[in-house]
């Protein structure tokens, strides 16, 4: 059994402004980095874990039309969305950890949230 780590980067456009939002008032997008570690075995004919664009798609759909929220809550909700998504692959992949970082413009994590299997 092997372990694989998927890393995807993207950017979430800011939705309608709510009471509690991540960053300053002039922030219009939230760059993120998502890392998912799974244990399992590659199967053909594709030999990939998930479609390349699916992770970004899941994150974009999760935040579409939602009011902005704190950075902490954004990271927490992205982890939940990715856990839900990856549960559809539970027959092939054992998800070991998910780490989400809101990266800001300097490429460093402003805030991160990590989930680890027990």
DSSP file (Angstrom, degrees, kcal/mol; ACC not computed):
  #  RESIDUE AA STRUCTURE BP1 BP2  ACC     N-H-->O    O-->H-N    N-H-->O    O-->H-N    TCO  KAPPA ALPHA  PHI   PSI    X-CA   Y-CA   Z-CA
    1    1 A X              0   0    0      0, 0.0     2,-0.3     0, 0.0    40,-0.1   0.000 360.0 360.0 360.0 134.7    0.0    0.0    0.0
    2    2 A X  E     -A   40   0A   0     38,-1.8    38,-2.6     2,-0.0     2,-0.4  -0.761 360.0-133.3-114.6 159.9    1.4    3.4   -0.9
    3    3 A X  E     -A   39   0A   0     -2,-0.3     2,-0.3    36,-0.2    36,-0.2  -0.936  21.9-172.8-113.1 135.6    0.7    6.9    0.3
    4    4 A X  E     -A   38   0A   0     34,-2.8    34,-2.8    -2,-0.4     2,-0.5  -0.945  11.0-152.6-126.5 146.6    0.2    9.8   -2.2
    5    5 A X  E     -A   37   0A   0     -2,-0.3     2,-0.4    32,-0.2    32,-0.2  -0.982   5.8-160.2-123.6 123.5   -0.2   13.5   -1.5
    6    6 A X  E     -A   36   0A   0     30,-3.0    30,-2.5    -2,-0.5     2,-0.4  -0.846   7.7-169.0 -97.5 133.0   -2.2   15.8   -3.9
    7    7 A X  E     +A   35   0A   0     -2,-0.4     2,-0.4    28,-0.2    28,-0.2  -0.993   8.0 176.1-124.6 127.3   -1.4   19.5   -3.7
    8    8 A X  E     -A   34   0A   0     26,-2.7    26,-3.2    -2,-0.4     2,-0.4  -0.987  11.1-161.8-130.5 141.4   -3.6   22.0   -5.4
    9    9 A X  E     +A   33   0A   0     -2,-0.4     2,-0.3    24,-0.2    24,-0.2  -0.900  25.3 137.7-117.5 149.9   -3.5   25.8   -5.5
   10   10 A X  E     -A   32   0A   0     22,-1.9    22,-2.6    -2,-0.4     2,-0.4  -0.920  41.5-108.7-166.7-168.0   -6.3   28.1   -6.4
   11   11 A X  E     -A   31   0A   0     -2,-0.3     2,-0.6    20,-0.3    20,-0.3  -0.994  15.3-147.9-145.1 133.9   -8.1   31.3   -5.6
   12   12 A X  E     -A   30   0A   0     18,-2.1    18,-2.6    -2,-0.4     2,-0.2  -0.898  20.9-132.2-103.7 121.1  -11.5   31.9   -4.2
   13   13 A X  E     -A   29   0A   0     -2,-0.6    16,-0.3    16,-0.2     2,-0.2  -0.491  33.8-103.2 -69.7 142.6  -13.3   35.1   -5.3
   14   14 A X        -     0   0    0     14,-2.9     3,-0.1    -2,-0.2    -1,-0.1  -0.460  37.5-151.2 -69.6 133.2  -14.8   36.9   -2.4
   15   15 A X        -     0   0    0      1,-0.2    52,-0.2    -2,-0.2    53,-0.1  -0.010  49.8 -38.2 -84.5-165.0  -18.6   36.5   -2.1
   16   16 A X  S    S-     0   0    0     50,-0.2    52,-2.5     1,-0.1     2,-0.3  -0.341  75.9-103.9 -57.9 138.0  -21.0   39.0   -0.6
   17   17 A X        -     0   0    0     50,-0.2     2,-0.1    -3,-0.1    -1,-0.1  -0.492  43.5-173.6 -72.9 127.0  -19.5   40.7    2.4
   18   18 A X        -     0   0    0     -2,-0.3     3,-0.1     2,-0.1    51,-0.1  -0.359  43.3 -84.8-103.9-171.4  -20.8   39.4    5.7
   19   19 A X  S    S+     0   0    0      1,-0.2     2,-0.6    -2,-0.1    50,-0.1   0.882 118.7  38.1 -63.5 -40.1  -20.2   40.6    9.3
   20   20 A X  S    S+     0   0    0     48,-0.4     2,-0.3    50,-0.1    -1,-0.2  -0.948  76.5 169.1-119.7 113.8  -17.0   38.6    9.7
   21   21 A X        -     0   0    0     -2,-0.6     2,-0.4     2,-0.2    49,-0.2  -0.898  36.2-107.9-128.0 158.7  -14.7   38.3    6.7
   22   22 A X  S    S-     0   0    0     47,-1.0     5,-0.1    -2,-0.3    48,-0.1  -0.663  80.5  -8.8 -83.4 128.8  -11.2   37.1    6.1
   23   23 A X  S    S-     0   0    0     -2,-0.4    -2,-0.2     3,-0.1     7,-0.0  -0.220 103.1 -30.7  84.5-173.0   -8.6   39.8    5.4
   24   24 A X    >   -     0   0    0      1,-0.1     3,-1.7    -2,-0.0    -2,-0.0  -0.261  64.0-101.8 -76.8 167.2   -9.0   43.6    4.9
   25   25 A X  T 3  S+     0   0    0      1,-0.3    -1,-0.1    -4,-0.0    -3,-0.0   0.759 120.1  58.3 -62.1 -25.4  -12.0   45.2    3.2
   26   26 A X  T 3  S+     0   0    0      2,-0.0     2,-0.3     0, 0.0    -1,-0.3   0.452  76.5 115.0 -87.7   1.1  -10.1   45.6    0.0
   27   27 A X    <   +     0   0    0     -3,-1.7     3,-0.1     1,-0.2    -5,-0.0  -0.564  33.9 171.5 -71.0 127.3   -9.4   41.8   -0.4
   28   28 A X        +     0   0    0     -2,-0.3   -14,-2.9     1,-0.2     2,-0.3   0.588  62.5  29.6-113.1 -16.8  -11.2   40.5   -3.5
   29   29 A X  E     -A   13   0A   0    -16,-0.3     2,-0.6     2,-0.0    -1,-0.2  -0.982  62.6-143.9-141.7 154.8   -9.7   36.9   -3.7
   30   30 A X  E     -A   12   0A   0    -18,-2.6   -18,-2.1    -2,-0.3     2,-0.1  -0.901  17.4-150.1-119.7 100.1   -8.4   34.4   -1.2
   31   31 A X  E     -A   11   0A   0     -2,-0.6    72,-1.8   -20,-0.3    73,-0.7  -0.442  23.8-175.2 -66.3 142.0   -5.5   32.3   -2.6
   32   32 A X  E     -AB  10 102A   0    -22,-2.6   -22,-1.9    70,-0.3     2,-0.4  -0.917  25.3-152.3-136.9 163.0   -5.4   28.8   -1.1
   33   33 A X  E     -AB   9 101A   0     68,-2.3    68,-2.7    -2,-0.3     2,-0.4  -0.989  15.9-167.3-133.4 125.5   -3.3   25.7   -1.0
   34   34 A X  E     -AB   8 100A   0    -26,-3.2   -26,-2.7    -2,-0.4     2,-0.4  -0.958   2.9-172.3-118.2 133.1   -5.0   22.3   -0.4
   35   35 A X  E     -AB   7  99A   0     64,-2.9    64,-2.8    -2,-0.4     2,-0.5  -0.988   1.8-176.2-127.5 124.3   -3.1   19.2    0.4
   36   36 A X  E     -AB   6  98A   0    -30,-2.5   -30,-3.0    -2,-0.4     2,-0.5  -0.983   7.2-162.5-123.7 124.1   -4.7   15.8    0.6
   37   37 A X  E     +AB   5  97A   0     60,-2.8    59,-3.0    -2,-0.5    60,-1.6  -0.923  15.7 176.8-108.6 127.6   -2.8   12.6    1.6
   38   38 A X  E     -AB   4  95A   0    -34,-2.8   -34,-2.8    -2,-0.5     2,-0.4  -0.884  22.1-144.1-127.1 157.5   -4.3    9.3    0.8
   39   39 A X  E     +AB   3  94A   0     55,-2.1    55,-2.7    -2,-0.3     2,-0.3  -0.986  53.0  80.8-120.7 132.6   -3.3    5.7    1.2
   40   40 A X  E    S-AB   2  93A   0    -38,-2.6   -38,-1.8    -2,-0.4     2,-0.4  -0.977  71.5 -65.8 168.7-156.2   -4.2    3.1   -1.5
   41   41 A X        -     0   0    0     51,-0.7     2,-0.2    -2,-0.3    -2,-0.0  -0.992  39.2-117.8-133.8 133.9   -3.4    1.7   -4.8
   42   42 A X        -     0   0    0     -2,-0.4     2,-0.4     5,-0.1     7,-0.1  -0.456  31.2-158.8 -67.8 137.5   -3.5    3.3   -8.3
   43   43 A X     >  -     0   0    0      5,-0.3     4,-2.0    -2,-0.2     5,-0.4  -0.946  19.8 -92.1-121.4 142.6   -5.9    1.7  -10.7
   44   44 A X  T  4 S+     0   0    0     -2,-0.4     0, 0.0     1,-0.2     0, 0.0  -0.386  86.8  39.9 -85.1 169.0   -5.9    1.8  -14.4
   45   45 A X  T  4 S+     0   0    0     -2,-0.1    -1,-0.2     0, 0.0     0, 0.0  -0.986 131.4  25.2 -87.2 -12.8   -6.6    2.9  -17.0
   46   46 A X  T  4 S-     0   0    0     -3,-0.2    -2,-0.2     2,-0.1     3,-0.1   0.905  78.6-159.1 -77.2 -40.8   -6.3    6.5  -15.7
   47   47 A X     <  +     0   0    0     -4,-2.0     2,-0.3     1,-0.2    -3,-0.2   0.875  48.8 117.4  60.3  41.1   -3.9    5.9  -12.8
   48   48 A X        -     0   0    0     -5,-0.4    -5,-0.3     1,-0.1    -1,-0.2  -0.921  66.0-133.7-131.1 164.8   -4.8    9.0  -11.0
   49   49 A X  S    S-     0   0    0      1,-0.3     2,-0.3    -2,-0.3    -1,-0.1   0.956  84.8 -18.2 -80.4 -54.7   -6.3    9.7   -7.6
   50   50 A X  S    S-     0   0    0      0, 0.0    -1,-0.3     0, 0.0     5,-0.0  -0.945  87.0 -75.1-144.1 163.3   -8.9   12.3   -8.6
   51   51 A X    >>  -     0   0    0     -2,-0.3     3,-1.0     1,-0.1     4,-0.6  -0.349  46.0-121.2 -58.4 140.7   -9.4   14.5  -11.7
   52   52 A X  T 34 S+     0   0    0      1,-0.2     4,-0.4     2,-0.1     3,-0.4   0.869 108.9  41.6 -53.5 -43.3   -7.0   17.4  -11.6
   53   53 A X  T 3> S+     0   0    0      1,-0.2     4,-2.2     2,-0.1    -1,-0.2   0.604  92.8  85.9 -84.6 -10.8   -9.7   20.1  -11.7
   54   54 A X  H <> S+     0   0    0     -3,-1.0     4,-2.7     1,-0.2    -1,-0.2   0.865  84.2  54.0 -62.6 -39.0  -12.1   18.5   -9.2
   55   55 A X  H  X S+     0   0    0     -4,-0.6     4,-2.0    -3,-0.4    -1,-0.2   0.944 112.3  43.6 -63.7 -46.9  -10.5   19.8   -6.0
   56   56 A X  H  > S+     0   0    0     -4,-0.4     4,-2.9     1,-0.2    -1,-0.2   0.903 112.7  54.3 -62.7 -39.6  -10.7   23.4   -7.2
   57   57 A X  H  X S+     0   0    0     -4,-2.2     4,-2.5     1,-0.2     5,-0.2   0.918 107.4  49.7 -60.0 -45.0  -14.2   22.8   -8.4
   58   58 A X  H  X S+     0   0    0     -4,-2.7     4,-1.9     1,-0.2    -1,-0.2   0.923 113.6  46.1 -59.7 -45.6  -15.3   21.5   -5.0
   59   59 A X  H  X S+     0   0    0     -4,-2.0     4,-1.4     2,-0.2    -2,-0.2   0.915 112.4  49.9 -66.3 -43.8  -13.9   24.5   -3.3
   60   60 A X  H  X S+     0   0    0     -4,-2.9     4,-0.9     1,-0.2     3,-0.3   0.925 112.0  47.8 -61.7 -45.1  -15.4   27.0   -5.8
   61   61 A X  H  < S+     0   0    0     -4,-2.5     3,-0.4     1,-0.2    -1,-0.2   0.871 106.2  58.9 -63.7 -36.5  -18.8   25.5   -5.5
   62   62 A X  H  < S+     0   0    0     -4,-1.9    -1,-0.2     1,-0.2    -2,-0.2   0.872 114.9  34.7 -61.0 -37.5  -18.6   25.4   -1.7
   63   63 A X  H >< S+     0   0    0     -4,-1.4     3,-1.7    -3,-0.3    -1,-0.2   0.466  83.8 126.5-100.3  -2.1  -18.2   29.2   -1.5
   64   64 A X  T 3< S-     0   0    0     -4,-0.9     3,-0.1    -3,-0.4   -50,-0.0  -0.374  89.6  -7.8 -61.1 127.0  -20.3   30.3   -4.5
   65   65 A X  T 3  S+     0   0    0      1,-0.2     2,-0.3    -2,-0.1    -1,-0.3   0.561 102.2 131.6  66.2  10.7  -22.8   33.0   -3.4
   66   66 A X    <   -     0   0    0     -3,-1.7    -1,-0.2     1,-0.1   -50,-0.2  -0.706  63.3-106.4 -94.1 146.7  -22.0   32.6    0.3
   67   67 A X        -     0   0    0     -2,-0.3   -50,-0.2   -52,-0.2    -1,-0.1  -0.325  45.1 -95.4 -63.3 151.3  -21.3   35.5    2.6
   68   68 A X        -     0   0    0    -52,-2.5   -48,-0.4   -53,-0.1     2,-0.3  -0.253  46.9-174.6 -65.4 158.8  -17.7   36.0    3.6
   69   69 A X        -     0   0    0    -50,-0.1   -47,-1.0     1,-0.1   -48,-0.1  -0.864  34.3 -63.3-145.4 175.4  -16.5   34.5    6.9
   70   70 A X     >  -     0   0    0     -2,-0.3     4,-2.5   -49,-0.2   -48,-0.3  -0.212  46.3-114.4 -63.0 156.5  -13.4   34.5    9.0
   71   71 A X  H  > S+     0   0    0    -50,-0.2     4,-2.5     1,-0.2     5,-0.2   0.894 118.4  54.6 -57.5 -40.6  -10.2   32.9    7.6
   72   72 A X  H  > S+     0   0    0      1,-0.2     4,-2.3     2,-0.2    -1,-0.2   0.928 109.8  45.1 -59.7 -46.5  -10.5   30.3   10.3
   73   73 A X  H  > S+     0   0    0      2,-0.2     4,-2.6     1,-0.2    -1,-0.2   0.874 110.6  54.7 -68.1 -37.3  -14.0   29.4    9.3
   74   74 A X  H  X S+     0   0    0     -4,-2.5     4,-2.3     2,-0.2    -2,-0.2   0.953 110.8  44.8 -59.5 -49.6  -13.1   29.3    5.6
   75   75 A X  H  X S+     0   0    0     -4,-2.5     4,-2.3     1,-0.2    -2,-0.2   0.922 113.3  51.3 -60.2 -44.3  -10.2   26.9    6.2
   76   76 A X  H  X S+     0   0    0     -4,-2.3     4,-2.0    -5,-0.2    -1,-0.2   0.909 111.8  46.3 -59.6 -44.5  -12.5   24.7    8.4
   77   77 A X  H  X S+     0   0    0     -4,-2.6     4,-2.5     2,-0.2    -1,-0.2   0.838 109.3  53.9 -71.7 -33.0  -15.2   24.6    5.8
   78   78 A X  H  X S+     0   0    0     -4,-2.3     4,-2.5     2,-0.2     5,-0.2   0.923 108.2  50.6 -65.6 -42.6  -12.8   23.8    2.9
   79   79 A X  H  X S+     0   0    0     -4,-2.3     4,-2.4     1,-0.2    -2,-0.2   0.935 111.6  48.3 -58.3 -46.2  -11.5   20.8    5.0
   80   80 A X  H  X S+     0   0    0     -4,-2.0     4,-2.4     1,-0.2    -2,-0.2   0.914 111.1  50.2 -60.7 -43.3  -15.1   19.7    5.5
   81   81 A X  H  X S+     0   0    0     -4,-2.5     4,-2.4     1,-0.2    -1,-0.2   0.904 112.4  46.7 -62.4 -41.7  -15.9   20.0    1.8
   82   82 A X  H  X S+     0   0    0     -4,-2.5     4,-2.8     2,-0.2    -1,-0.2   0.870 110.6  52.3 -70.5 -36.4  -12.8   18.0    0.8
   83   83 A X  H  X S+     0   0    0     -4,-2.4     4,-1.4    -5,-0.2    -2,-0.2   0.927 111.5  47.3 -61.7 -44.6  -13.6   15.3    3.3
   84   84 A X  H  < S+     0   0    0     -4,-2.4     4,-0.5     2,-0.2     3,-0.3   0.930 113.8  47.8 -62.3 -46.0  -17.1   15.0    2.0
   85   85 A X  H >< S+     0   0    0     -4,-2.4     3,-1.5     1,-0.2    -2,-0.2   0.935 111.3  49.3 -60.4 -48.3  -15.8   14.9   -1.6
   86   86 A X  H >< S+     0   0    0     -4,-2.8     3,-2.1     1,-0.3    -1,-0.2   0.724  94.1  74.4 -69.1 -20.3  -13.1   12.3   -0.9
   87   87 A X  G >< S+     0   0    0     -4,-1.4     3,-1.3     1,-0.3    -1,-0.3   0.764  85.7  66.8 -63.0 -22.1  -15.7   10.1    0.9
   88   88 A X  G <  S+     0   0    0     -3,-1.5    -1,-0.3    -4,-0.5     3,-0.2   0.618 102.8  46.0 -70.0 -12.0  -16.9    9.3   -2.6
   89   89 A X  G X> S+     0   0    0     -3,-2.1     4,-3.1    -4,-0.2     3,-1.8   0.113  75.1 117.3-113.1  18.4  -13.6    7.5   -3.2
   90   90 A X  T <4  +     0   0    0     -3,-1.3    -1,-0.1     1,-0.3    -2,-0.1   0.709  67.2  64.4 -65.7 -19.8  -13.5    5.6    0.1
   91   91 A X  T 34 S+     0   0    0     -3,-0.2    -1,-0.3    -4,-0.1     3,-0.1   0.727 120.1  22.3 -74.0 -19.2  -13.6    2.2   -1.7
   92   92 A X  T <4 S+     0   0    0     -3,-1.8   -51,-0.7     1,-0.2     2,-0.4   0.715 123.1  47.9-112.7 -33.9  -10.2    3.0   -3.3
   93   93 A X  E  <  -B   40   0A   0     -4,-3.1     2,-0.7    -7,-0.2    -1,-0.2  -0.933  55.8-154.4-124.3 135.0   -8.6    5.6   -1.0
   94   94 A X  E     -B   39   0A   0    -55,-2.7   -55,-2.1    -2,-0.4     2,-0.4  -0.910  27.2-138.5 -99.6 108.2   -8.1    5.9    2.7
   95   95 A X  E     +B   38   0A   0     -2,-0.7   -57,-0.3   -57,-0.2     3,-0.1  -0.558  26.1 176.1 -73.6 123.6   -7.8    9.6    3.4
   96   96 A X  E     -     0   0A   0    -59,-3.0    21,-2.8    -2,-0.4     2,-0.3   0.800  60.3  -9.2 -98.1 -37.2   -5.0   10.2    6.0
   97   97 A X  E     -BC  37 116A   0    -60,-1.6   -60,-2.8    19,-0.2     2,-0.4  -0.989  46.8-159.7-161.1 154.2   -4.9   14.0    6.2
   98   98 A X  E     -BC  36 115A   0     17,-2.4    17,-3.1    -2,-0.3     2,-0.4  -0.992  12.7-175.5-135.9 128.9   -6.1   17.2    4.7
   99   99 A X  E     -BC  35 114A   0    -64,-2.8   -64,-2.9    -2,-0.4     2,-0.4  -0.994   1.8-171.6-127.5 129.9   -4.4   20.5    5.2
  100  100 A X  E     -BC  34 113A   0     13,-2.6    13,-2.2    -2,-0.4     2,-0.4  -0.979   2.8-173.3-122.2 131.8   -5.8   23.8    3.8
  101  101 A X  E     -BC  33 112A   0    -68,-2.7   -68,-2.3    -2,-0.4     2,-0.7  -0.980  22.4-145.1-122.6 135.8   -3.8   27.1    3.9
  102  102 A X  E     -BC  32 111A   0      9,-2.7     8,-3.4    -2,-0.4     9,-1.2  -0.916  26.0-169.0 -91.4 119.0   -5.0   30.5    3.0
  103  103 A X        -     0   0    0    -72,-1.8     5,-0.4    -2,-0.7     3,-0.3   0.689   6.2-155.2 -94.8 -19.8   -1.8   31.8    1.5
  104  104 A X    >   -     0   0    0    -73,-0.7     3,-0.6     1,-0.2    -1,-0.2  -0.203  48.8 -60.1  69.1-171.3   -2.2   35.5    1.0
  105  105 A X  T 3  S+     0   0    0      1,-0.2    -1,-0.2     2,-0.1    -2,-0.0   0.662 129.1  62.1 -87.9 -16.0   -0.1   37.3   -1.6
  106  106 A X  T 3  S-     0   0    0     -3,-0.3    -1,-0.2     2,-0.2    -2,-0.1   0.420 108.1-115.3 -91.6   3.2    3.4   36.5   -0.3
  107  107 A X  S <  S+     0   0    0     -3,-0.6     2,-0.3     1,-0.3    -3,-0.2   0.424  79.9 116.8  80.9  -3.0    2.9   32.7   -0.7
  108  108 A X  S    S-     0   0    0     -5,-0.4     2,-0.3     1,-0.1    -1,-0.3  -0.719  76.3 -97.7 -97.8 151.0    3.1   32.1    3.0
  109  109 A X        -     0   0    0     -2,-0.3    -6,-0.3     1,-0.2     3,-0.2  -0.493  30.2-175.5 -68.9 125.6    0.2   30.7    5.0
  110  110 A X  S    S-     0   0    0     -8,-3.4     2,-0.3     1,-0.4    -1,-0.2   0.763  79.6  -7.3 -83.3 -31.2   -1.8   33.3    6.8
  111  111 A X  E     -C  102   0A   0     -9,-1.2    -9,-2.7    -3,-0.1    -1,-0.4  -0.960  69.4-170.0-160.8 144.6   -3.9   30.6    8.4
  112  112 A X  E     -C  101   0A   0     -2,-0.3     2,-0.4   -11,-0.2   -11,-0.2  -0.959   8.6-160.7-138.9 159.8   -4.1   26.8    8.0
  113  113 A X  E     -C  100   0A   0    -13,-2.2   -13,-2.6    -2,-0.3     2,-0.4  -0.996  11.5-165.9-138.7 133.1   -6.3   24.0    9.2
  114  114 A X  E     -C   99   0A   0     -2,-0.4     2,-0.4   -15,-0.2   -15,-0.2  -0.980   6.7-166.6-127.6 133.5   -5.3   20.4    9.3
  115  115 A X  E     -C   98   0A   0    -17,-3.1   -17,-2.4    -2,-0.4     2,-0.4  -0.953  10.3-171.3-112.7 135.4   -7.4   17.3    9.7
  116  116 A X  E     -C   97   0A   0     -2,-0.4   -19,-0.2   -19,-0.2   -20,-0.1  -0.993  26.2-113.9-129.5 135.3   -5.7   13.9   10.4
  117  117 A X              0   0    0    -21,-2.8   -21,-0.1    -2,-0.4     0, 0.0  -0.325 360.0 360.0 -63.3 145.7   -7.3   10.5   10.5
  118  118 A X              0   0    0     -2,-0.0    -1,-0.1     0, 0.0   -22,-0.1   0.440 360.0 360.0 -85.6 360.0   -7.4    8.8   13.9
